Amino acid sequence: MIVMRDLRKDFTVRVKAGRLRRHKRTVSAVGGITLGIERGEMVGYIGPNGAGKSTTLKMLTGVLTPSSGEVSVCGLAPVPQRTRLALRIGVVFGQRSQLWWDLPLRESFALLRHVYRVPAAEHEARLRRCRALLDLDEFLDTPVRQLSLGQRMRGELTAALLHGPEVLFLDEPTIGLDVVSKQAVRSFLAELGAGGDVTLVLTTHDLADIERLCRRLVVIDHGRVVHDGTIEALHARYGSRRSLVADLVDPLPEGFALPGAAITATEADRHRVTFALEGATAGAAVAGLVAAVGVRDLSLLEPDIEDVVARLYATPDPSDAP
């Protein structure tokens, strides 16, 4: 559905060179991305600020013309075939709206049906599904300007799907939402992706969205892909470890060692010890601990993806070396 081959985007900026003079400098926002996304995939596309995420999306949707390389979406070239492509993709930007501010939500949906020339029966069937999954009925007749952020975002998702797109681009779809609204949006996207009919590309700084929705994670930094694979592969690559937290009946005996695990934290006043599981399985670690000391409670903590990605971002860019 999406193909990028050595895709680049450069911008020319003017930089001060003294009091009166300025000289031109070329800045590479996207530095040669090669990537393919299959039909029905749910892909998390993340990176630090300035990494090139939004620039990539703008090239994929035909807003920006690439400086070099090749790109196709749904078999179409985004810029020269932008009008045809618009009928086959949906876009949701967390900070922008495609709804009419002063119209009730229902009328915005009706206008979009005419914009995309969707047959009435298809439009009604898709709207019915979105109404059920996103609980739209209570505010369908409310003007968009009076909706809460969570309600408006549910309306934006519906608006992006009413013409039956093959690819849905989501840029920060849960930004600023409360916990309940985030859960509603995530559940809807999970069900949408499970059907396999829509390809989803999700960019976000909320890594919980990625963990719950996307099996494939693409990380870019300095305009280039630095990881393309599963979240599990990312954990393995950067040495992520699960942790075992134990509340003990008595303090841990001096010199105690648990094979395959290392103590990373202790709280003496609560007799709480945290072990990083390095070589041992969780079952073996629990069995060894229970056999050696009195245990009041145990919990197993999965590695935090935010810590892993932060370490990845902190890795120096080889091209910056002198």
ChimeraX attribute file (.defattr): number of C-alpha atoms within 10 A of each C-alpha:
attribute: neighborCount
match mode: 1-to-1
recipient: residues
	/A:1	17
	/A:2	18
	/A:3	19
	/A:4	19
	/A:5	15
	/A:6	15
	/A:7	22
	/A:8	26
	/A:9	22
	/A:10	14
	/A:11	11
	/A:12	10
	/A:13	11
	/A:14	11
	/A:15	11
	/A:16	10
	/A:17	10
	/A:18	8
	/A:19	6
	/A:20	6
	/A:21	9
	/A:22	12
	/A:23	10
	/A:24	11
	/A:25	11
	/A:26	10
	/A:27	12
	/A:28	17
	/A:29	21
	/A:30	27
	/A:31	22
	/A:32	19
	/A:33	21
	/A:34	16
	/A:35	15
	/A:36	12
	/A:37	17
	/A:38	12
	/A:39	15
	/A:40	18
	/A:41	20
	/A:42	27
	/A:43	24
	/A:44	27
	/A:45	25
	/A:46	25
	/A:47	26
	/A:48	16
	/A:49	11
	/A:50	14
	/A:51	22
	/A:52	23
	/A:53	23
	/A:54	19
	/A:55	19
	/A:56	22
	/A:57	20
	/A:58	16
	/A:59	21
	/A:60	24
	/A:61	21
	/A:62	20
	/A:63	14
	/A:64	15
	/A:65	16
	/A:66	21
	/A:67	15
	/A:68	14
	/A:69	14
	/A:70	16
	/A:71	24
	/A:72	21
	/A:73	20
	/A:74	15
	/A:75	11
	/A:76	17
	/A:77	18
	/A:78	24
	/A:79	19
	/A:80	11
	/A:81	12
	/A:82	15
	/A:83	11
	/A:84	12
	/A:85	24
	/A:86	16
	/A:87	16
	/A:88	18
	/A:89	21
	/A:90	24
	/A:91	21
	/A:92	22
	/A:93	19
	/A:94	19
	/A:95	11
	/A:96	10
	/A:97	15
	/A:98	15
	/A:99	22
	/A:100	16
	/A:101	14
	/A:102	13
	/A:103	16
	/A:104	19
	/A:105	26
	/A:106	18
	/A:107	18
	/A:108	20
	/A:109	24
	/A:110	17
	/A:111	13
	/A:112	19
	/A:113	19
	/A:114	13
	/A:115	11
	/A:116	14
	/A:117	12
	/A:118	17
	/A:119	11
	/A:120	11
	/A:121	9
	/A:122	14
	/A:123	20
	/A:124	16
	/A:125	12
	/A:126	15
	/A:127	21
	/A:128	13
	/A:129	13
	/A:130	21
	/A:131	17
	/A:132	10
	/A:133	17
	/A:134	18
	/A:135	14
	/A:136	20
	/A:137	14
	/A:138	9
	/A:139	18
	/A:140	19
	/A:141	13
	/A:142	16
	/A:143	18
	/A:144	24
	/A:145	15
	/A:146	14
	/A:147	17
	/A:148	11
	/A:149	18
	/A:150	21
	/A:151	20
	/A:152	20
	/A:153	25
	/A:154	23
	/A:155	26
	/A:156	22
	/A:157	23
	/A:158	21
	/A:159	24
	/A:160	21
	/A:161	22
	/A:162	23
	/A:163	25
	/A:164	19
	/A:165	18
	/A:166	21
	/A:167	25
	/A:168	21
	/A:169	21
	/A:170	22
	/A:171	22
	/A:172	17
	/A:173	25
	/A:174	25
	/A:175	17
	/A:176	13
	/A:177	17
	/A:178	11
	/A:179	10
	/A:180	9
	/A:181	18
	/A:182	19
	/A:183	14
	/A:184	17
	/A:185	20
	/A:186	18
	/A:187	16
	/A:188	17
	/A:189	18
	/A:190	15
	/A:191	12
	/A:192	17
	/A:193	18
	/A:194	14
	/A:195	10
	/A:196	14
	/A:197	15
	/A:198	22
	/A:199	24
	/A:200	26
	/A:201	22
	/A:202	24
	/A:203	25
	/A:204	21
	/A:205	17
	/A:206	14
	/A:207	16
	/A:208	14
	/A:209	21
	/A:210	23
	/A:211	15
	/A:212	12
	/A:213	21
	/A:214	21
	/A:215	15
	/A:216	19
	/A:217	23
	/A:218	21
	/A:219	23
	/A:220	24
	/A:221	24
	/A:222	20
	/A:223	23
	/A:224	22
	/A:225	20
	/A:226	14
	/A:227	17
	/A:228	17
	/A:229	14
	/A:230	17
	/A:231	20
	/A:232	14
	/A:233	15
	/A:234	20
	/A:235	17
	/A:236	12
	/A:237	12
	/A:238	13
	/A:239	11
	/A:240	20
	/A:241	18
	/A:242	17
	/A:243	21
	/A:244	22
	/A:245	21
	/A:246	22
	/A:247	18
	/A:248	20
	/A:249	14
	/A:250	14
	/A:251	17
	/A:252	17
	/A:253	9
	/A:254	6
	/A:255	5
	/A:256	11
	/A:257	14
	/A:258	16
	/A:259	14
	/A:260	15
	/A:261	21
	/A:262	16
	/A:263	16
	/A:264	12
	/A:265	12
	/A:266	16
	/A:267	11
	/A:268	12
	/A:269	7
	/A:270	12
	/A:271	16
	/A:272	21
	/A:273	19
	/A:274	21
	/A:275	21
	/A:276	20
	/A:277	21
	/A:278	16
	/A:279	13
	/A:280	14
	/A:281	13
	/A:282	17
	/A:283	9
	/A:284	13
	/A:285	19
	/A:286	19
	/A:287	11
	/A:288	14
	/A:289	18
	/A:290	14
	/A:291	10
	/A:292	13
	/A:293	15
	/A:294	15
	/A:295	17
	/A:296	13
	/A:297	11
	/A:298	15
	/A:299	12
	/A:300	15
	/A:301	12
	/A:302	11
	/A:303	16
	/A:304	14
	/A:305	18
	/A:306	13
	/A:307	13
	/A:308	19
	/A:309	19
	/A:310	12
	/A:311	11
	/A:312	19
	/A:313	18
	/A:314	10
	/A:315	10
	/A:316	9
	/A:317	12
	/A:318	7
	/A:319	7
	/A:320	7
	/A:321	6
	/A:322	4
